[in-house]
Structure formats: structure tokens, C-alpha cells
């Protein structure tokens, strides 16, 4: 699981690991281990990320201002870094540790760590029903769809929870099919 961070500064950069070097006798420097600079990027934010940014970031010196097209929201300057961008797991661990120990972490005009809100289970026993014996994932999906209809839980909630927690493709496809709007066939026009 990766860590995610937001900054109110567009294209925020921070050196989290410095190069480890060795000075040789002839005066030259040998790099023993490369450092790492975290580069935040401006990307479209999910609604929950934007809400976190508005609640926790400080946009000093960036007031709402008008241009020819209207008001400019300072949220457009927010930049993000996701440690998932680092494919080397050892390096990722070092960078995450350095970011979490950085004194600028969770300072409103520097950068903050964000956490995706957990989606609650559609009902308390949702995770208990699984394939067993002759009961397949298709049977599980059918039973969950019926239960949701009986207790009034929207299928969107089942889809969101399943996607974030179990991500079973058979179950997700059944939920999405059940949630798709029914197509009403158009009646053919008949000439009189």
C-alpha cells in the first residue's frame, strides 16, 4: 500500500534522501548511493482529496482572484505525490520513512499525508458470506443483491465496498450488471 501526500504549492519538490558520497584522495567525489527528490505533480484530485486539501492546507498568498473567465480557486495549485510511483520497494520504504519523519509533514503550508476514507460494509455480516461447497461467487453475488434489495442498500454501495476491499471480478460484474439501467426497447413505428 502506498502513501499519498498533498501540497498547496504547485510542483512542490523536497529532497528526502541526500546522495551518500565519498571524497577520494585526488579531490574528486564518488557517489556511493544516489539520493531521492520527491516531486509533487499537479493532477486532477478525487472529491475526497479535494475536501482534505480544502480542510487542511493553507493557501497563503494565493487568494481567490478574478480573471476574464471568473474566479480562480487556489485548489488548482495543489500538487500530489503518491509513493506508488517508486517501483523499487526498498527505495520506496526509505522515501516513505523520510517523508514521515520530515518536520514539514502535516504543516498546512508545506505538505500533508492523506488517507482515503474507508467505505463501511453494506451490512455487518457482508464479509461472512463467501464461496463454500457448491456455493460459487456468482451465488454470493446473487444473494448479496437480494439482501441489498430487501434492506434498502443501494447497489452503488455494494460496488464501492467490493471494489475497495475484496475486488472479486465475478461479484463486481454481477453487481454492475444488476445496477445497469434497464434498456426499454423502442417500439417500432408502424405506418397507418
N, C-alpha and C positions, 0 to 999 in steps of 0.2 A: 504494500500500500504506500502510495506516495504522499508527500506533504505539499500543501499549496499555500502560497503567500500572495498578498496584495500590497501595493504601494500607491500612495497618492501622486507619486512622481512618475511621469511618463518615462519609459525606458530606463528605469532605475537600475543601477549597477552597484554591486558590492563585492569586493574581494573577500572571500571567506577562507580560502587556503592560499597561503603565500608559497612561492617557489622555495624549495629547500636547495640551497646551493653550497658549494664548496669552493673556497679560494685556493687556487693552485700556487705553487712556488713561483711560477713565472708571472704572476699577477692576474692571470685570466680566471674566469669563474666557470665552474662546471655545475650544471643543473642536475641535481640528484633526483628530484621529484617535482613535477610540474604542479603549480598551484591551480586554483579554480576561481573564476569570476562568475558570479551569478548575474545573469542578465534577464531582467524582467521584460516582458513583452506586452504590448497593448493588444488585447484580444477581446472579442465580444464576451461579456460576462453573463453568466446564468442569472436569473432573477434573484436567487438566494445569495449569490456572490455580490451582486449589486447592493442588496439590502445590508449585507455585512459591511461593505465599503462605506455606505452612507452612515451607518450607525457608529463605526469605529475609526474611520480615517478622518484626518484633519486636512482640509484643503486651504492651508494658509496662503494668502496672496493670490488665490485663484477664485475670485468672486464670480457669481453668475454674471455674465456680461452679455450685452446685446450686440449682435452683428446684423447684417442685412436680412438674414433668414430668421431672426428671433433671438431667444436666449440660448446661451451656451452653458450647458450643465458641466460643472467641473468633474463629474464622474467619468467623462470621456477621456480624462487624462490617466485614469487608474491603469496600472500595469500589473501583470501577474507572473509568478514563477511557480512551476509545478516540477517537483524533483523527479517525476516520471520521465522528464526529458533526458536524464542522465542514465544511459543504458548500462554502464559499468556499475554493478551493485555495490562493490567495495567503495568506489568513489562516491556513489550516491549516499551511502551511510556516513562517510566523512563530511560531506557537504551538509546533510541534514543535521548532524551533530553540531557543526559550526554555526549553522543558521539558528538553531535552538538556543545556543549559548551566546549569540550576538546581543550586545547591550541595546541595539536599536530595535530588537524584536518587540512587537506589540506596543511600540511608541507610535502614536497616531499620525505623526508626520514623517515616519520612516517606513516601516513595513509591519504587517500583521500576519499571523498564521490564521487560516480559516479552516473550518471543518464543515463538510457537507452535513446538513441536518439528517438525522436518521428518520426513516419513514416507519411509523409503528405498524405492527402486524395488523391485518384487517380484522382479526378477532383473536382472542387469547390462544386458542388451540390450533391456529392456522398451520404452524410448522410441524405439528404432530402427525398430520395425515401425509403418508408417503407410500411409495410402491411396496407391496408386501404380498407374497404368494402370487395370485393371479391378478392382483390389482396393479395396473400399469400407471405411468404418469398421465396417460390420456384419461384414465378413470379418476385419478386425483383431480385433474383439471375440471372434469365434468362435475364432480362432487362439490368442488370449491365454487364453481359458477352457480350451482343450485343453492348452496348455502348463502352466498352473497345476495342472491335474489330474495331469499327468504328473510334475511335480516336487514336488507336495505343498504348493503355496502356497494358503492359504485365499482364497476369493473376497472375503472381507471386506477383505483386504489390497489386492487389486486395486481394489476400490471406493474405499477410503480414499485410495490414491495417486492414482487417476484424478481423484477429486473435488478434491483439493488442488493438483494440478499441471496437468492438461490440461483437465479438466471438459468432455469431449466427451459431449453428451447421448445420442447413439446408443450409444456404448460403455458409458456408465453404465447405461442402460436394459437393455442386453444382460446386463451383469454382475449387475444386481439381479434380473432375471428368472431367471437361472441360479442365483442364490443363494437364491431364494424356496423355502420348503419345499414339497415336492410334496403336493398335496391328494389324499388317498386317498378315492375315492368311497365313501360309506356304502352298505352292502348293504341292499337293501330287505328288510324283514321280511315274510315270507310266512306266512300263517296255515296251520296244519297241518290 
